[in-house]
Amino acid sequence: MIGMPALVHGMMLLLISGWLLYTGRSVLVPIAFGMVVVYVIVGLAQALERVPVLGRIVPVQVRYILSISIIVYTITALAYLVISSRDSVVALAPQYQKSLLAIIQQGAVFLRIEGEPTWATLRADLFSQINFQRFLGSMVVSVSSMVSSAVIVLLYAAFLLLEQRTFTAKIGRLTDDPRSVQRIMEVAGNINRRVGAYLALKTLISVLLGVTCWVIMVFFGLEFAPFWAALITLLNFVPYIGSFLGVLFPVVMSVVQFENQATVLGLLMALTVAQFVIGNFIDPYVMGNSLNLSPFAILVSLAVWSELWGIAGAFLAVPLTAVFAIVLSSFPDTRPMAVMLSRDGRL
């Protein structure tokens, strides 16, 4: 039974932590992503170590260089994919404009709106509602902010990799009590093991989902299939909502591209089946109970972290909640909170 003092102290701790996380989000979000990048680099290096024959003879430094090279190549490929997709969208804009206008006009007829809209009237209505100068200015600021944030994240990741070599020695010098040192090392090791396993397995499942959806979209002839597949891979890291958006965006694109409703419905059904099978059968089978978090706790954490850190919080909700649950389970006063966050009550 949780005592009243412990409950009050726990609530105060949560409120203070939430305030610090919200006010310091501009500093903490790049650090959190930097830690995720380090987990991915270390995970890839460990995976390369398990490669038959080569894993034994390749030095550790070379494995880390290969791991970093893979990540840099992936980021570069994604950037190229976005740039090439942008150019293709500009080239196909008149075709999309014609298809979209036809859809709007069909909707106007269905709703019995007098006078079918034209691009002239739509453009006039749009400009009366939106300040495009302000909109374009905010887009430029957002893109510049994303580029600078990516550079900061990579810098944090680089320095965290350097700090990794002396982390154990620093922990050993925090206190003269060997039991406290051992406890801290156990908590840190538990976090590294469970969060690292989650990120590695989730990445594997996300890539499998992205490839499957890419095959489906290519089969239906959807344009920009590689871009949508990469987006679906990233969105799969967002619990619950990511699967919905991973179907919504390509289907909206298909509505603009295809005039045949049967093609749109076929694509919708195929993507939904892929998300359902991988999300409800393959994902639980591979992931197992790696983080032991309650589905309700994950849903609440998604709402909380999204409110605190926005889109970044949605991507980081599950690993951050797992870290908090592990830390809470390490102290008697906060252990009941960790039990409530767990899936089955066993820590």
C-alpha positions in Angstrom: 0.0 0.0 0.0 1.4 3.4 -1.0 1.7 5.8 2.0 0.4 9.3 1.8 3.9 10.9 2.2 5.3 8.7 -0.6 2.3 9.6 -2.8 2.7 13.3 -2.2 6.5 13.1 -2.8 5.9 11.2 -6.0 3.4 13.7 -7.3 5.7 16.6 -6.5 8.5 14.8 -8.3 6.4 14.3 -11.4 5.3 17.9 -11.5 8.8 19.2 -11.1 10.1 16.8 -13.7 7.4 17.8 -16.1 8.1 21.5 -15.7 11.8 21.0 -16.2 11.2 18.8 -19.3 8.9 21.4 -20.8 11.0 24.5 -20.1 14.2 22.8 -21.2 12.8 21.0 -24.3 15.0 23.1 -26.7 18.1 21.7 -25.0 16.9 18.2 -23.9 15.3 17.1 -27.3 18.6 17.2 -29.2 20.3 15.4 -26.4 17.7 12.7 -26.4 17.9 12.2 -30.1 21.7 12.2 -29.8 21.4 9.3 -27.3 19.2 7.5 -29.7 21.7 7.9 -32.5 24.4 6.5 -30.2 22.2 3.5 -29.4 21.8 2.9 -33.1 25.5 3.2 -33.8 26.4 0.9 -30.9 23.7 -1.6 -32.0 25.0 -1.7 -35.6 28.5 -2.2 -34.4 27.5 -5.1 -32.2 25.4 -6.5 -35.1 28.5 -6.4 -37.3 30.5 -8.2 -34.6 28.1 -11.1 -35.0 28.7 -11.5 -38.7 30.3 -14.9 -39.4 34.1 -14.8 -39.9 34.3 -11.0 -40.6 33.0 -10.1 -37.2 35.9 -11.7 -35.5 38.7 -10.2 -37.5 37.3 -6.7 -38.0 38.6 -4.3 -35.2 36.2 -2.5 -33.0 37.2 0.9 -34.4 36.5 -0.3 -37.9 33.1 -1.6 -36.9 32.2 1.8 -35.4 33.4 3.6 -38.5 31.2 1.3 -40.7 28.3 1.8 -38.4 28.6 5.6 -38.6 29.1 5.4 -42.4 25.8 3.4 -42.7 23.9 6.1 -40.7 25.5 9.0 -42.7 24.6 7.2 -46.0 21.0 6.6 -44.8 20.6 10.3 -43.8 22.1 11.4 -47.2 19.8 9.1 -49.1 16.8 10.4 -47.3 17.8 14.0 -48.0 18.3 13.1 -51.7 14.9 11.3 -51.7 13.1 14.4 -50.3 14.9 16.8 -52.8 14.1 14.5 -55.8 10.5 14.1 -54.7 10.1 17.9 -54.4 11.3 18.4 -58.0 9.0 15.6 -59.3 6.0 17.2 -57.4 6.7 20.5 -59.1 6.9 18.8 -62.5 3.6 16.9 -62.0 1.8 19.8 -60.3 -0.5 20.7 -63.3 -1.7 17.1 -63.4 -2.4 17.0 -59.7 -4.1 20.3 -60.0 -6.4 19.0 -62.7 -7.2 15.8 -60.7 -7.8 17.7 -57.4 -10.1 20.2 -59.2 -12.1 17.3 -60.6 -12.5 15.8 -57.1 -13.6 19.2 -55.7 -16.1 19.7 -58.5 -17.6 16.2 -58.0 -17.9 17.0 -54.3 -19.7 20.3 -55.1 -22.1 18.5 -57.4 -22.8 15.8 -54.7 -23.4 18.5 -52.1 -25.6 20.5 -54.6 -23.5 23.6 -54.3 -24.5 26.2 -56.9 -21.8 26.9 -59.4 -18.9 24.4 -59.7 -15.7 26.0 -58.3 -12.8 26.8 -60.5 -9.1 27.4 -59.7 -9.7 31.2 -60.0 -12.4 31.1 -57.3 -10.5 28.6 -55.2 -7.3 30.7 -55.4 -9.2 33.8 -54.4 -10.8 32.1 -51.4 -7.5 30.6 -50.4 -5.6 33.9 -50.5 -8.3 35.6 -48.5 -7.9 33.0 -45.7 -4.1 32.5 -45.7 -1.2 34.9 -45.4 1.2 33.2 -47.8 4.1 35.6 -47.0 3.9 34.6 -43.4 3.4 30.9 -44.3 6.5 30.8 -46.5 8.5 32.7 -43.9 7.5 30.1 -41.2 8.4 27.3 -43.6 11.9 28.7 -44.2 12.4 29.1 -40.5 11.2 25.5 -39.9 13.6 24.1 -42.5 16.5 26.1 -41.1 15.6 25.0 -37.6 15.5 21.3 -38.7 19.0 21.6 -40.3 20.5 23.2 -37.3 18.9 20.7 -35.0 20.3 17.8 -37.0 23.8 19.3 -36.8 23.4 19.7 -33.0 22.1 16.1 -32.6 25.1 14.7 -34.5 27.5 16.8 -32.4 25.9 15.4 -29.2 26.1 11.9 -30.6 29.8 12.3 -31.4 30.7 13.6 -28.0 28.6 10.9 -26.3 30.5 8.2 -28.2 33.7 9.7 -26.9 32.3 9.8 -23.4 31.3 6.1 -23.6 34.9 5.0 -23.1 35.2 6.7 -19.7 31.6 6.2 -18.5 32.3 3.1 -16.4 35.3 4.8 -14.7 33.2 7.9 -13.9 30.5 5.8 -12.3 33.0 4.0 -10.1 34.2 7.3 -8.7 30.8 8.8 -7.9 30.8 7.3 -4.4 33.0 5.3 -2.1 30.2 2.8 -1.4 30.7 -0.2 -3.7 27.0 -1.2 -3.3 25.8 2.2 -4.6 28.2 1.9 -7.5 27.0 -1.6 -8.3 23.4 -0.4 -8.1 24.0 2.5 -10.5 25.8 0.2 -12.9 22.9 -2.3 -12.8 20.4 0.5 -13.6 22.5 1.9 -16.4 23.1 -1.6 -17.8 19.4 -2.4 -17.6 18.5 0.8 -19.5 21.1 0.2 -22.2 20.1 -3.4 -22.7 16.4 -3.0 -22.8 16.2 0.3 -24.7 18.9 -0.8 -27.1 17.1 -4.0 -27.8 13.8 -2.1 -28.3 15.4 0.3 -30.8 17.2 -2.4 -32.7 14.1 -4.6 -33.0 11.8 -1.7 -33.7 14.1 -0.5 -36.5 14.1 -4.0 -38.0 10.2 -4.2 -37.9 9.9 -0.6 -39.3 12.2 -1.4 -42.2 10.3 -4.6 -42.9 7.0 -2.6 -42.9 8.5 0.1 -45.2 9.7 -2.5 -47.7 6.4 -4.3 -47.7 4.4 -1.1 -48.2 6.9 -0.1 -51.0 6.2 -3.3 -52.9 2.4 -2.7 -52.5 2.6 0.9 -53.7 4.8 0.0 -56.7 2.4 -2.8 -57.6 -0.5 -0.2 -57.7 1.7 2.3 -59.5 1.6 5.0 -56.8 4.0 7.8 -57.5 6.8 8.6 -55.0 6.6 5.1 -53.5 10.2 5.3 -52.1 9.4 8.5 -50.3 6.1 7.2 -48.8 7.9 3.9 -47.8 10.6 5.9 -45.9 7.9 8.0 -44.3 6.0 4.8 -43.2 9.2 3.4 -41.8 9.7 6.6 -39.6 6.1 6.8 -38.6 6.1 3.2 -37.3 8.2 4.5 -34.3 5.2 6.5 -33.2 2.8 4.1 -31.4 -0.8 3.8 -32.6 -1.0 7.1 -34.5 1.9 6.2 -36.8 0.2 3.2 -38.3 -2.9 5.4 -39.1 -0.8 8.1 -40.7 1.2 5.6 -42.6 -1.9 4.5 -44.4 -3.6 8.0 -44.7 -0.8 9.8 -46.5 -0.3 7.4 -49.4 -4.1 6.9 -49.8 -4.6 10.7 -50.0 -1.9 10.8 -52.7 -3.7 8.0 -54.5 -6.9 10.0 -54.5 -5.2 12.8 -56.3 -3.3 10.5 -58.7 -5.9 7.9 -59.7 -9.3 8.5 -61.1 -10.4 4.9 -60.6 -11.9 4.5 -57.1 -11.3 0.8 -57.2 -7.6 1.4 -57.3 -7.8 3.7 -54.3 -9.8 1.2 -52.3 -7.5 -1.6 -53.3 -4.4 0.4 -52.1 -6.2 1.3 -48.9 -7.1 -2.3 -48.1 -3.6 -3.6 -49.0 -1.8 -1.0 -46.8 -4.2 -1.6 -44.0 -3.6 -5.4 -44.1 0.1 -4.9 -44.1 0.0 -2.6 -41.1 -2.4 -4.9 -39.3 -0.4 -8.1 -39.9 3.0 -6.6 -39.1 1.7 -4.6 -36.2 -0.5 -7.3 -34.5 1.4 -10.5 -35.3 5.0 -10.0 -36.5 5.7 -7.0 -34.2 4.6 -8.7 -31.0 6.3 -12.0 -31.9 9.7 -10.3 -32.6 9.5 -7.6 -29.9 8.1 -9.9 -27.3 8.0 -8.1 -24.0 11.2 -6.2 -24.4 10.1 -3.1 -22.5 7.2 -4.6 -20.4 5.1 -1.4 -20.7 1.4 -1.4 -20.4 -0.5 -0.5 -23.6 -2.4 2.1 -21.7 0.8 3.5 -20.2 2.2 3.8 -23.8 -0.9 5.6 -24.9 -0.7 8.1 -22.0 3.0 8.5 -22.5 2.4 9.4 -26.2 -0.1 12.1 -25.2 2.2 13.4 -22.4 5.5 13.5 -24.4 3.7 14.9 -27.4 2.4 17.7 -25.3 5.9 18.3 -23.7 8.1 18.0 -26.8 5.7 18.0 -29.8 6.5 15.7 -32.7 9.9 14.8 -31.2 8.1 13.6 -28.1 5.9 11.3 -30.1 8.9 9.6 -31.6 10.7 9.3 -28.2 7.7 8.5 -26.1 8.2 4.7 -25.7 12.0 4.7 -25.0 11.8 7.6 -22.6 8.9 6.0 -20.7 10.9 2.8 -20.5 13.8 4.7 -19.0 11.6 6.3 -16.4 10.0 3.0 -15.5 13.5 1.4 -15.0 14.6 4.2 -12.8 11.4 4.2 -10.8 11.7 0.5 -10.2 15.1 0.9 -8.7 13.9 2.8 -5.6 11.5 1.5 -2.9 9.5 4.7 -2.7 8.8 4.9 -6.5 8.7 1.2 -7.2 4.8 1.1 -7.1 4.7 3.7 -10.0 6.9 1.4 -12.0 4.6 -1.5 -11.3 1.6 0.5 -12.6 3.5 1.3 -15.8 4.4 -2.3 -16.4 2.4 -4.7 -18.6 2.0 -7.5 -16.0 3.1 -6.0 -12.7 6.4 -7.9 -12.7 9.6 -5.9 -12.8 
